[in-house]
Amino acid sequence: MVLFKELFGTFAGQLSLAVILFIIGMAIFFVRMFLKKIAAGE
C-alpha cells in the first residue's frame, strides 16, 4: 500500500505514472502502425 500511496500521492509518482501510460500507448500505436504497413506491403 505504501507503493500506491507514493505512486498516486506525490508529484514524482504521478509523473512516473504518466510516463508509463504514455510509453504503453506509444507501443500500442507503433505495433498497430507497423502491422498496417506490413499488411499493405504484401
C-alpha positions, 0 to 999 in steps of 0.5 A: 500500500505504501507503493500506491500511496507514493505512486498516486500521492506525490508529484514524482509518482504521478509523473512516473505514472504518466510516463508509463501510460504514455510509453504503453500507448506509444507501443500500442500505436507503433505495433498497430502502425507497423502491422498496417504497413506490413499488411499493405506491403504484401 
